[in-house]
């Protein structure tokens, strides 16, 4: 029955019947893990015991209970009860409800979830939220076991239980809030009770489950019932107070453990407030409630299932997960195989895969995977000759529509060329205003802006779609071309003053046409990367080999933060985290990257280290009044350091679509010792090394490619080397850039053989580009025989 205004003021029946009668009609296999319509096929009694399979003690099936018996004569590696649970779970998920019930009965009453889990699932599915209380949640078999609530629940047992069936949801949740606050206050006052980390994890799990339940109630009020008045009251009196209690518990937990927390009190209240004020335009609404009471409640059950011990609830899709692991392992044994499936490393929504794709990518489960002898090959499809000198940098725009190149040309003001990828790589724009060679380029996340880092101290920002003066290029090119020459929309340099805490420290020279004062010698600018999320829109970080890193804000047209003197170091003593100001001299920075979730800033230093900083708490766009004061007091904590101990030339991050991807913590490091290394920067360990290319003197830039299955790098022998990311083996060596350049109009010049940079399209997994000292850009494609 819908959650309506009547639920706030009167008792809630289920389909016109008391909840106890309705609960008898629920099947044994509840929908805790997306069990679907099978909920109508079995039933439980008032105690939650299966009426179909009966008590497991009354059924003694030798095939299940005799656990020493082997399967097919092989040693008993697997527990038969667990195997049966997985089979039952899979049958229910596939829709074979009758078969699942028959197996359940034949197995002696084995169930895939415990009685208390069934009860909670049924209450949620029926909307009986007024029967969900602290006592019930304390009985759940959670992943983290603790008895810390046991005595307190006994003390409060029975209080208010006589009115539960007649209480409104609002009154019931207010009563539960007071009860939980009372219990938690007692625990907080006796901190010695929380002797183990598991106790804090346990309390957090219980509280978060209650928060999730109340969030669903709020969503049904606002999105289904359109009862905004009740929604406001519920958010103000229930959800907000639960969030405050939750936040207090988390702050207490942080003294013990360091952990990323995607689901947070601040995020919850922000999201609920947005839904309340703009229910039609909230992007996350579909994920939370999907405009359907049934889907919203099922989503809630799935979220709660993540807290349950797998021994008491088979995880959703467990058999499929095991099969995927087996397939992935078999594929990994074939070093020549480069997987074409997009979902090999990242989770893909089923809705994104059409039926035709599914039909052509079926895996044969009835036999082991055959060795794939169809190796990938690499084909040169085009050569771009518009640049006049060595290519030092290449980058595709995030949408894959444009390719930007930077050259070492010191004679002409066309060092940066933007190519239109969709229009056969025609020259789209020429970026002027650069007197020095360009070391680095960085596209904004929307692909509209680009920052150039020249050999001097002045950084330029361009709008690549701005109108400019049409120019014709006829000299020193094999084919004349015409394009618009555009100038920067903003320019700045890093000021020389370095007074920690001073507001002048965060100043800049904006729209400066004259550049920096030569006598002041501002820090050089060698690298740049943008923040990616809307909370930090229009901001990017600039790194300098002169011991400086700043954050620039395009909207404010100024440097808003300067790292030297404003960083701290996080250290861990036992279970406790301590942050203290850094006493080290700030390093020389040669490259930097910001993670796609805007939580981490990686600095590649001249000293052989990669320093990892936590920027998740960096002040957001428009989130504070008096942001200057806040930024002056802000300290950026260094939370990790990769000790490479070799001279590095660049770092690269994988191209990911999902910030929760298992590939998100990876960083690729190019070393000036003819070696590449793949690290996990969050856990601080080396994953793989790649050898074969020559790199001894120059800066060469590498990248991830082909949906991150490949690693590509240039080489001082002019070739492009490509490796399998997982196996580390070479899958291709391409003769890309030689010493000769054929151009009748070109002045005689001796070219080196270096291939300086390889970059991969983030939108077209088979497309990549390389640039070398021959001044040419080669466009390549991955092909399958």
SULLINNOR-V113673 format. One record per helix or strand. SS is the DSSP state (hx for helix, st for strand). FROM is the first residue (numbers start at 1). TO is the last residue. Records with the same first field share a line. If there is no record, write none. Layout:
BEGIN
SS: FROM-TO ; FROM-TO
END
This chain:
BEGIN
hx: 5-9 ; 19-23 ; 36-40 ; 56-58 ; 62-65 ; 80-94 ; 97-106 ; 115-126 ; 129-131 ; 134-138 ; 150-156 ; 161-166 ; 169-189 ; 191-193 ; 197-224 ; 228-253 ; 265-277 ; 285-288 ; 293-305 ; 318-332 ; 350-352 ; 355-360 ; 421-423 ; 503-506 ; 534-536 ; 627-633
st: 14-14 ; 17-17 ; 44-44 ; 50-50 ; 71-71 ; 74-74 ; 113-113 ; 142-142 ; 308-308 ; 313-313 ; 376-384 ; 391-396 ; 402-407 ; 416-420 ; 426-431 ; 438-443 ; 449-454 ; 459-463 ; 469-473 ; 481-486 ; 490-492 ; 494-494 ; 508-508 ; 527-530 ; 539-544 ; 548-553 ; 558-562 ; 567-573 ; 576-581 ; 589-594 ; 600-605 ; 609-614 ; 636-643 ; 648-653 ; 666-671 ; 675-680 ; 685-691 ; 701-705 ; 710-713 ; 719-724 ; 730-735 ; 755-760 ; 767-772 ; 777-784
END
